[in-house]
Amino acid sequence: MPLVPLTLDLLKRTLGQLADSSCNSRRMLSLGYPDVLANREQIASIFGAAVAEQIAYRSDSAQVQRWHQSGPIGEALPEAGSLVRALGYELDVVDVFAARGGELLADLNEPLPASFRERYALVLDSGTCEHCFNIAQAARNAAEAVALHGVVIHGSPLNMFNHGFYNLNPTWYYDFYETNGFVVEYLRLIENAVSAPRIGKVPPFNRFGGVPDNSSLLVVARRTELKPIRWPVQRKYRENPALRG
């Protein structure tokens, strides 16, 4: 899920909450380069005209829009690093390939170096974990990189078949993060995130159906406690280990 106006608005609100928190970091880590599918007018509407004037715009914008099948947005797309700097943070991007330029090369299927741990106020996964075959390790990398009182944002598929290796359920986020010293503060279903986004709610643990095609989940979890990351047991088994009906 690239950064579209809907997710950029969530990013703005999350950064505002971080500014009021006791998180000491002013760095952001993105798992994969976070393509920004918004034009100058949309950036100005969300972040203000001063931010829109500060940021650089990409020369390969047409190619990026074709990759996301977004249709023409009308002008050059923002360069993510300059947008993040205009918002008062420094951006690091980690990926297995240098797709957009400036990435720190690393395989998220494997543990990241210790230097990443607890370093970032915000870790952004705008659609990368589902492409990592070792998704549990990719999730651990994301969680371990978050500083105390910092947040992680995920935008991952719920029912986008063959988009990546995995589609993720709400319980995946709640069980993993609540086991590991985080609080899930926001979880919403996003239908057609790139072309015509609409927001809905889904239950965190109970089974459900009737989800529109091409839906994703947008999630924010805050780190409230530093503890070693471990693998969770799914809540429905943890709360009913005898499997009684």
BELTAUR-V138673 format. One record per pair of residues at least 24 apart in sequence whose ideal C-beta (glycine too) atoms are under 10 Angstrom apart, sorted by sequence separation. I is the first residue (numbers start at 0). J is the second residue. D is the distance in Angstrom with one decimal. If there is no record, write none. Layout:
[[I/J/D] [I/J/D]]
//
This chain:
[[36/60/9.5] [54/78/6.6] [55/79/9.8] [57/81/9.7] [91/115/8.4] [107/131/4.9] [108/132/6.0] [109/133/7.5] [116/140/9.3] [119/143/9.9] [121/145/7.9] [122/146/9.3] [129/153/9.4] [189/213/9.5] [190/214/5.0] [191/215/8.9] [192/216/10.0] [10/35/10.0] [35/60/9.7] [54/79/9.1] [55/80/8.2] [56/81/8.5] [106/131/8.4] [107/132/9.9] [108/133/4.0] [111/136/9.2] [115/140/7.3] [118/143/9.4] [119/144/5.0] [120/145/8.1] [121/146/9.1] [128/153/7.0] [129/154/9.9] [130/155/9.9] [151/176/7.9] [189/214/6.6] [190/215/8.1] [192/217/7.9] [34/60/9.6] [51/77/8.4] [54/80/9.0] [55/81/4.3] [56/82/9.9] [107/133/7.9] [108/134/8.6] [110/136/6.6] [111/137/9.6] [115/141/9.8] [116/142/9.7] [117/143/7.2] [118/144/6.1] [119/145/6.1] [120/146/5.9] [127/153/9.2] [128/154/9.8] [129/155/5.3] [177/203/9.8] [188/214/5.5] [189/215/4.8] [2/29/9.5] [6/33/9.2] [36/63/7.8] [50/77/9.5] [54/81/4.3] [55/82/8.6] [91/118/8.6] [106/133/8.9] [107/134/9.0] [108/135/9.7] [109/136/6.6] [116/143/4.9] [117/144/7.3] [118/145/8.6] [119/146/5.9] [120/147/10.0] [122/149/7.4] [123/150/9.4] [124/151/7.0] [125/152/7.5] [126/153/8.6] [127/154/9.4] [128/155/6.2] [129/156/5.7] [188/215/7.4] [189/216/7.2] [7/35/7.3] [35/63/8.8] [36/64/7.1] [53/81/7.1] [54/82/4.9] [91/119/7.7] [108/136/5.9] [109/137/9.4] [111/139/8.9] [115/143/7.1] [116/144/6.4] [117/145/7.1] [118/146/6.4] [120/148/8.2] [121/149/6.1] [122/150/7.6] [123/151/7.8] [124/152/6.9] [125/153/8.1] [126/154/5.5] [127/155/8.7] [187/215/9.3] [188/216/6.2] [189/217/5.2] [6/35/9.4] [7/36/9.2] [34/63/5.4] [53/82/8.5] [54/83/9.1] [55/84/9.6] [90/119/9.8] [93/122/9.9] [107/136/7.1] [108/137/6.7] [110/139/7.5] [111/140/4.7] [115/144/4.8] [116/145/9.1] [117/146/5.0] [120/149/4.5] [121/150/5.5] [122/151/4.4] [123/152/5.2] [124/153/4.6] [125/154/4.8] [126/155/6.5] [134/163/9.0] [138/167/9.5] [174/203/9.3] [187/216/7.2] [188/217/8.0] [204/233/8.9] [206/235/9.4] [6/36/9.3] [7/37/6.0] [34/64/8.9] [54/84/8.0] [55/85/9.6] [89/119/9.7] [106/136/9.4] [107/137/4.3] [110/140/6.8] [111/141/9.2] [113/143/9.0] [114/144/9.9] [116/146/9.2] [117/147/6.8] [119/149/6.1] [120/150/7.5] [121/151/7.4] [122/152/7.4] [123/153/8.4] [124/154/7.0] [125/155/8.9] [126/156/7.6] [129/159/8.4] [134/164/7.0] [151/181/7.5] [158/188/9.8] [173/203/5.0] [174/204/8.5] [186/216/6.3] [187/217/5.2] [204/234/5.5] [205/235/9.1] [1/32/9.5] [2/33/5.2] [3/34/9.5] [4/35/9.7] [6/37/9.4] [32/63/9.5] [36/67/6.2] [41/72/8.4] [46/77/9.9] [50/81/9.8] [51/82/9.3] [53/84/7.9] [54/85/5.2] [88/119/9.1] [89/120/10.0] [90/121/9.6] [91/122/9.9] [92/123/9.2] [106/137/9.4] [107/138/9.3] [109/140/8.5] [118/149/9.1] [119/150/9.3] [121/152/6.8] [122/153/9.1] [123/154/8.4] [124/155/7.0] [132/163/9.6] [133/164/9.6] [134/165/5.6] [150/181/8.6] [157/188/6.6] [169/200/9.9] [172/203/8.2] [173/204/6.8] [186/217/7.3] [187/218/8.1] [203/234/8.7] [204/235/6.7] [1/33/7.0] [2/34/6.8] [3/35/8.3] [4/36/8.3] [5/37/9.8] [14/46/9.6] [34/66/7.7] [41/73/9.5] [50/82/7.4] [53/85/4.2] [54/86/9.4] [66/98/9.3] [88/120/6.9] [95/127/9.7] [107/139/9.6] [108/140/9.2] [111/143/7.3] [117/149/8.3] [119/151/8.8] [130/162/8.5] [131/163/8.4] [132/164/5.6] [149/181/9.8] [150/182/9.7] [151/183/9.9] [157/189/8.6] [169/201/5.6] [170/202/9.1] [185/217/7.3] [186/218/4.9] [187/219/9.5] [0/33/9.5] [1/34/4.2] [2/35/4.6] [3/36/5.0] [4/37/5.4] [8/41/9.9] [34/67/6.5] [36/69/5.3] [38/71/9.8] [39/72/10.0] [40/73/8.3] [52/85/8.9] [53/86/9.5] [88/121/7.3] [90/123/8.8] [94/127/7.6] [107/140/5.6] [110/143/8.4] [111/144/6.9] [126/159/9.6] [129/162/7.0] [130/163/4.5] [131/164/7.3] [132/165/8.9] [134/167/8.3] [138/171/8.5] [142/175/7.6] [147/180/8.9] [152/185/8.7] [153/186/9.2] [156/189/10.0] [157/190/9.4] [159/192/9.4] [168/201/8.9] [169/202/6.9] [170/203/6.5] [185/218/6.6] [186/219/7.8] [0/34/9.7] [1/35/6.9] [2/36/6.7] [3/37/6.5] [4/38/9.4] [7/41/7.7] [11/45/5.8] [36/70/9.7] [38/72/5.1] [39/73/9.0] [40/74/8.6] [42/76/9.7] [51/85/8.5] [93/127/9.0] [106/140/9.9] [107/141/8.3] [129/163/3.5] [130/164/6.5] [131/165/8.7] [138/172/9.2] [141/175/9.9] [142/176/7.3] [145/179/9.9] [150/184/7.6] [169/203/4.8] [170/204/5.2] [184/218/8.9] [185/219/4.0] [186/220/8.8] [204/238/9.2] [1/36/4.8] [2/37/7.1] [7/42/7.6] [10/45/8.7] [11/46/6.2] [34/69/9.2] [37/72/7.1] [38/73/5.2] [39/74/6.3] [42/77/5.9] [50/85/4.7] [63/98/9.9] [95/130/9.3] [105/140/8.6] [128/163/8.3] [129/164/6.2] [130/165/8.6] [145/180/9.6] [150/185/9.4] [154/189/7.5] [168/203/9.4] [169/204/7.2] [170/205/9.0] [183/218/6.6] [184/219/5.0] [185/220/8.4] [0/36/9.8] [1/37/9.2] [8/44/9.3] [10/46/9.2] [11/47/9.6] [36/72/6.2] [38/74/5.0] [39/75/8.0] [41/77/9.4] [46/82/7.9] [49/85/8.1] [50/86/6.9] [63/99/8.0] [95/131/8.8] [126/162/8.5] [127/163/8.8] [128/164/9.4] [129/165/4.7] [139/175/9.0] [142/178/10.0] [143/179/9.2] [145/181/7.8] [156/192/9.2] [168/204/9.2] [169/205/9.2] [170/206/9.6] [183/219/7.4] [184/220/6.7] [185/221/9.5] [4/41/5.1] [7/44/9.7] [8/45/5.6] [35/72/9.8] [38/75/8.0] [39/76/9.5] [126/163/7.9] [128/165/7.8] [129/166/7.2] [134/171/9.1] [138/175/6.1] [142/179/5.8] [182/219/9.5] [183/220/4.8] [184/221/5.5] [3/41/8.9] [4/42/8.8] [7/45/5.2] [8/46/9.4] [38/76/7.5] [39/77/7.9] [47/85/9.4] [83/121/9.1] [129/167/6.6] [138/176/9.1] [142/180/8.6] [154/192/7.0] [168/206/9.3] [169/207/8.7] [181/219/9.8] [182/220/6.6] [183/221/8.3] [7/46/7.6] [11/50/9.6] [37/76/7.2] [38/77/8.4] [46/85/7.5] [128/167/7.8] [142/181/7.0] [168/207/9.5] [181/220/4.3] [182/221/5.2] [4/44/7.8] [5/45/9.8] [36/76/6.5] [37/77/6.6] [42/82/7.3] [46/86/6.9] [59/99/8.1] [83/123/9.4] [135/175/8.6] [139/179/8.7] [180/220/9.9] [181/221/6.2] [182/222/8.4] [4/45/6.4] [35/76/5.6] [36/77/9.3] [59/100/9.3] [138/179/9.4] [179/220/9.2] [180/221/9.7] [181/222/5.2] [182/223/5.5] [34/76/7.1] [35/77/4.4] [57/99/8.2] [176/218/8.5] [180/222/6.1] [181/223/6.7] [182/224/9.3] [34/77/9.4] [35/78/7.8] [42/85/9.2] [57/100/9.7] [128/171/10.0] [176/219/10.0] [177/220/8.6] [179/222/8.4] [180/223/6.1] [181/224/8.0] [35/79/5.5] [79/123/9.3] [157/201/7.8] [172/216/7.3] [176/220/4.3] [180/224/3.4] [34/79/7.3] [37/82/9.2] [171/216/8.9] [173/218/9.1] [175/220/8.7] [176/221/8.9] [179/224/8.4] [180/225/6.4] [181/226/9.7] [32/78/9.9] [33/79/4.9] [35/81/10.0] [79/125/9.6] [172/218/5.0] [176/222/8.6] [179/225/9.8] [180/226/4.5] [32/79/6.6] [33/80/9.4] [35/82/6.3] [93/140/8.2] [169/216/6.5] [171/218/9.4] [172/219/9.7] [173/220/8.9] [179/226/6.4] [180/227/9.2] [181/228/9.9] [32/80/9.2] [35/83/9.9] [93/141/10.0] [166/214/9.3] [167/215/9.0] [168/216/8.3] [172/220/6.8] [178/226/9.1] [179/227/8.2] [180/228/8.5] [33/82/9.0] [166/215/9.2] [167/216/6.4] [169/218/8.3] [179/228/5.1] [29/79/7.2] [33/83/8.7] [166/216/9.3] [178/228/8.6] [179/229/6.7] [29/80/9.4] [93/144/8.9] [162/213/8.6] [167/218/8.9] [178/229/6.5] [179/230/9.4] [27/79/9.4] [158/210/5.6] [160/212/8.9] [178/230/7.9] [179/231/7.7] [27/80/9.6] [91/144/9.3] [157/210/6.3] [158/211/8.2] [159/212/8.1] [160/213/9.4] [162/215/9.3] [175/228/8.8] [178/231/4.0] [29/83/8.6] [157/211/9.6] [158/212/6.6] [159/213/5.6] [175/229/9.5] [177/231/7.8] [178/232/8.0] [158/213/7.4] [159/214/7.5] [175/230/8.1] [176/231/8.7] [27/83/5.5] [157/213/9.1] [158/214/5.4] [159/215/7.0] [174/230/9.6] [175/231/5.2] [178/234/9.5] [26/83/9.2] [27/84/9.9] [33/90/8.2] [156/213/8.3] [157/214/4.6] [158/215/8.7] [174/231/4.2] [177/234/8.4] [32/90/9.5] [156/214/7.7] [157/215/5.7] [158/216/10.0] [173/231/8.9] [174/232/7.4] [175/233/9.9] [27/86/8.7] [33/92/7.5] [67/126/9.9] [156/215/5.3] [157/216/5.2] [174/233/5.6] [178/237/9.1] [32/92/5.2] [155/215/6.2] [156/216/7.8] [171/231/8.8] [173/233/9.7] [174/234/5.4] [25/86/10.0] [27/88/4.8] [28/89/9.9] [29/90/6.4] [31/92/7.0] [32/93/9.6] [154/215/5.9] [155/216/5.7] [170/231/9.3] [173/234/7.1] [174/235/9.3] [1/63/8.3] [25/87/6.6] [26/88/6.3] [27/89/7.1] [28/90/7.8] [29/91/7.3] [30/92/8.1] [31/93/7.8] [32/94/6.5] [153/215/9.2] [154/216/7.5] [155/217/8.5] [171/233/8.6] [174/236/9.8] [1/64/9.7] [25/88/5.4] [26/89/5.1] [27/90/5.0] [28/91/5.1] [29/92/4.8] [30/93/6.2] [31/94/5.0] [153/216/7.1] [154/217/5.3] [155/218/7.5] [170/233/6.2] [174/237/8.0] [3/67/9.2] [24/88/8.6] [25/89/6.6] [26/90/7.7] [27/91/7.3] [28/92/7.7] [29/93/7.5] [30/94/7.4] [31/95/8.9] [32/96/9.5] [34/98/9.4] [153/217/7.3] [154/218/7.8] [170/234/6.3] [1/66/9.1] [24/89/9.6] [26/91/6.6] [27/92/9.3] [28/93/6.7] [29/94/8.6] [31/96/9.2] [32/97/8.9] [34/99/7.5] [152/217/7.6] [153/218/4.4] [168/233/9.5] [170/235/7.7] [1/67/5.5] [3/69/8.2] [32/98/5.8] [33/99/9.1] [126/192/8.8] [152/218/6.9] [153/219/8.1] [0/67/9.5] [31/98/7.7] [32/99/4.0] [125/192/9.7] [151/218/8.0] [152/219/5.4] [153/220/7.9] [1/69/7.7] [18/86/9.9] [31/99/9.0] [32/100/8.2] [151/219/7.4] [152/220/8.3] [3/72/9.6] [14/83/9.3] [18/87/8.0] [32/101/8.0] [150/219/5.7] [151/220/5.3] [7/77/9.4] [17/87/9.8] [32/102/6.4] [150/220/6.6] [151/221/8.2] [15/86/9.9] [17/88/8.9] [31/102/8.1] [149/220/9.9] [150/221/4.9] [151/222/7.6] [10/82/9.3] [14/86/6.0] [149/221/7.3] [150/222/7.2] [10/83/9.2] [14/87/7.8] [29/102/9.1] [148/221/6.9] [149/222/5.5] [2/76/9.7] [14/88/7.4] [147/221/9.8] [148/222/6.5] [1/76/9.3] [2/77/8.7] [7/82/8.7] [11/86/8.0] [28/103/9.1] [30/105/9.8] [145/220/8.4] [147/222/5.9] [148/223/7.1] [10/86/8.3] [31/107/8.5] [145/221/8.4] [146/222/7.1] [147/223/7.8] [148/224/9.9] [2/79/7.4] [30/107/6.2] [145/222/4.6] [147/224/7.8] [1/79/9.8] [142/220/8.3] [144/222/9.8] [147/225/5.5] [141/220/9.6] [143/222/9.8] [146/225/8.9] [2/82/8.6] [142/222/7.6] [145/225/9.5] [30/111/9.9] [143/225/9.9] [28/111/9.3] [143/227/9.1] [143/228/5.7] [129/215/9.7] [142/228/5.3] [28/115/7.1] [141/228/9.7] [140/228/9.2] [126/215/7.9] [139/228/4.9] [28/118/7.4] [29/119/9.6] [33/123/5.8] [35/125/9.6] [138/228/8.5] [139/229/9.0] [28/119/4.4] [33/124/9.3] [34/125/7.9] [139/230/8.6] [26/118/6.1] [27/119/6.1] [28/120/9.1] [29/121/9.0] [30/122/7.2] [31/123/8.8] [33/125/4.8] [34/126/9.3] [125/217/9.5] [138/230/9.6] [24/117/8.3] [26/119/5.0] [27/120/6.5] [28/121/7.5] [29/122/7.8] [30/123/6.9] [31/124/7.8] [32/125/9.0] [33/126/8.9] [135/228/9.8] [24/118/6.4] [25/119/9.4] [26/120/6.3] [27/121/4.6] [28/122/4.8] [29/123/4.4] [30/124/4.6] [31/125/7.1] [33/127/9.3] [124/218/8.9] [24/119/5.7] [25/120/6.3] [26/121/8.2] [27/122/7.5] [28/123/7.0] [29/124/7.8] [30/125/7.8] [31/126/7.1] [32/127/9.3] [135/230/6.5] [24/120/4.0] [25/121/9.8] [26/122/9.8] [27/123/6.4] [28/124/9.4] [29/125/7.0] [30/126/8.8] [31/127/3.9] [135/231/9.9] [22/119/9.3] [23/120/8.1] [24/121/8.4] [30/127/4.0] [31/128/9.2] [22/120/4.9] [29/127/8.2] [30/128/6.7] [121/219/9.5] [122/220/9.6] [22/121/8.8] [31/130/8.0] [20/120/8.6] [30/130/9.5] [31/131/9.8] [122/222/9.4] [30/131/8.5] [18/120/9.4] [17/120/5.4] [17/121/6.6] [117/222/8.5] [14/120/8.3] [13/120/9.6] [14/121/7.1] [30/137/7.1] [13/121/6.8] [30/138/9.9] [117/225/6.9] [116/225/9.7] [13/123/9.7] [30/140/7.6] [10/121/8.1] [30/141/6.3] [28/140/9.3] [116/228/9.8] [10/123/7.9] [28/141/8.1] [30/144/9.0] [10/125/9.5] [28/144/5.3] [6/123/9.4] [28/145/8.6] [26/144/9.5] [6/125/7.1] [33/152/9.9] [24/144/9.9] [26/146/8.4] [2/123/8.3] [24/145/8.9] [25/146/10.0] [28/149/9.8] [30/151/9.6] [33/154/9.5] [3/125/9.6] [24/146/4.4] [27/149/9.4] [2/125/6.0] [22/145/9.1] [23/146/6.8] [24/147/9.0] [26/149/9.3] [28/151/9.2] [29/152/9.6] [30/153/9.2] [70/193/8.7] [0/124/9.1] [1/125/6.2] [2/126/9.9] [22/146/5.6] [23/147/8.2] [24/148/9.0] [69/193/5.2] [70/194/7.1] [0/125/5.3] [1/126/7.2] [22/147/6.8] [23/148/8.3] [24/149/6.1] [27/152/9.8] [67/192/9.9] [68/193/7.2] [69/194/7.1] [0/126/4.4] [21/147/8.0] [22/148/4.0] [23/149/9.1] [67/193/5.7] [68/194/8.0] [0/127/9.7] [20/147/9.5] [21/148/5.2] [22/149/4.8] [67/194/9.5] [20/148/4.7] [22/150/8.3] [0/129/9.9] [17/146/9.8] [20/149/8.1] [64/193/9.8] [20/150/8.8] [17/148/7.9] [16/148/9.8] [17/149/7.0] [17/150/6.7] [16/150/7.9] [14/150/9.2] [13/150/5.8] [13/152/6.6] [10/152/7.1] [9/152/7.2] [9/154/9.1] [6/152/8.0] [6/154/6.1] [5/154/9.8] [2/152/9.9] [3/154/9.4] [2/154/8.4] [0/153/8.8] [1/154/8.4] [0/154/3.4] [0/155/7.3] [0/156/8.0] [36/192/9.6] [36/193/6.6] [0/159/9.5] [34/193/10.0] [0/162/10.0] [16/184/8.6] [13/184/8.8] [13/185/8.4] [12/185/9.0] [9/185/7.4] [9/187/8.9] [5/187/9.6] [6/189/8.2] [5/189/7.0] [3/189/9.2] [6/192/7.5] [5/192/7.3] [5/193/10.0] [0/189/7.4] [3/192/6.3] [3/193/6.2] [6/196/8.4] [1/192/8.0] [3/194/9.3] [5/196/4.7] [0/192/4.8] [1/193/6.6] [4/196/8.1] [5/197/9.1] [0/193/7.5] [3/196/6.3] [5/198/7.3] [0/196/9.4] [22/221/9.1] [22/222/8.7] [20/221/8.2] [16/219/9.1] [17/221/9.2] [16/221/8.4] [13/219/6.0] [12/219/9.1] [9/217/6.7] [13/221/9.2] [6/215/9.8] [10/219/9.7] [9/219/7.2] [6/217/6.6] [5/217/8.0] [0/215/5.3] [0/216/9.2] [0/217/7.5]]
//
